[in-house]
Amino acid sequence: MSNIFHTKLASRWNNFSILEQMSNVGAEVGRTISWTKKGNEQMAKNALYRALELIDFTIEDPKNKNSLKEILRMRELIVDYFVGDNIYKSNDDDWNKYFYYFNFAARNI
């Protein structure tokens, strides 16, 4: 995954709060779920790659250093769910609920 999907967003990512960052990640995860349900493997894969890229931007943001444990674990679980063996037994509802709260909080900033 060497392409940068969010070329215009990369330089501004650190200006977003952690809530806004996670809400954007959640939007891409939601798209991954939606495209998977529709059977469009390529679009689902692209959405997943975009989500992972945003997670990586979030990891690299210095203000998030105290949240790295959760962010890294979340990345691990997303990869496990969408391309791994789902050893953590995640499901679509779990991911929608997880990111819903970030979206709700980001809208109320």
N, C-alpha and C positions, 0 to 999 in steps of 0.2 A: 504494500500500500504506500507507494511513494508519491502519488499524485496528491496535490493539495486541492480539495474540492471547494473550500471556503476561502478563496484567495483574497477577496475584499474584506472578509471578516477577520482574518488572522491578525491583522495589525491592530484591530480595535477590540479584540476579545477581552483583553485585560481591563478594559474600561467598564465591562459589565460586572454586576455583582454576582456572587456565587449563585444566588437564586435565579438570576437571569441566565447564567451559563447553564445551569442544570435544567432549566425549563427548555432551553434550546436543544440540549441533548435529548430530553424527553420527547420533543417534537420529532426528532429523527428516529428515535426508537419506536414511536407511535407509527411513523411511516413504514418502518421495517415490518412491524406487525401487520399493518394494513395491506402492504404489498404481498406479504407472505400468504395472508388469507385469500387474496385475489389470485394467487398462483403465479404471480409475476416474479420469478426468481431473480432476474437481473435488476429490476427496480428495488427489490428487497435488499439485495446485496449492496447496491449503491447507497441506499439509505443507511444500512449498517455501517458501511465505510465512513459515511459522513458523520454518523454518531460517534464512532471511534475517534475520528479526527477531532471533533469538538471535545471529547473527553481528554484527549491528549493535550489540547490547548489549555483546558482547565487544570490539568496536572502541572503544566509548565508555568501557570500563573502564580507568581510569588505570594500573593495574598491568600492563596488556598493551602499553604503549607500545613496548617493545623488540621485540615480536612483530608489530607492525602490518603489516610488509611481507608476512609469510607469511599472516596473516589476510586481508588485502585481496586478495592473489593467489588464495587459496582461494575467496573470495567471487566473484571474477571468473570463475574456472573453473567454479564451480557454476552460475552464471547462464548461462555459455556452454554448459554441458552440457545443462541442462534446458530452456532457452528460446532459446538462441542457435544458432549454426551448428556448434557443437562443433569449433571450429578447433583446439583443443588435443588433440582425439582422446581424450577421457576415456571411461571406460566404468564400468558398475556395479561391477565388481570393483575397479577403481582406487579408487573412493570407499569401498567397504566396507573395503578394506585400509588406506586412509589413516586412517579414523576408528577402526578396530579398536584401534590402538596407544594412542590417547587413552583409549578405554574401558578397556583393560587396565590402563593406568597409573593411571587415576582410581580403579579398584577396589582398587588396592594402596597407596593413600595412607594 
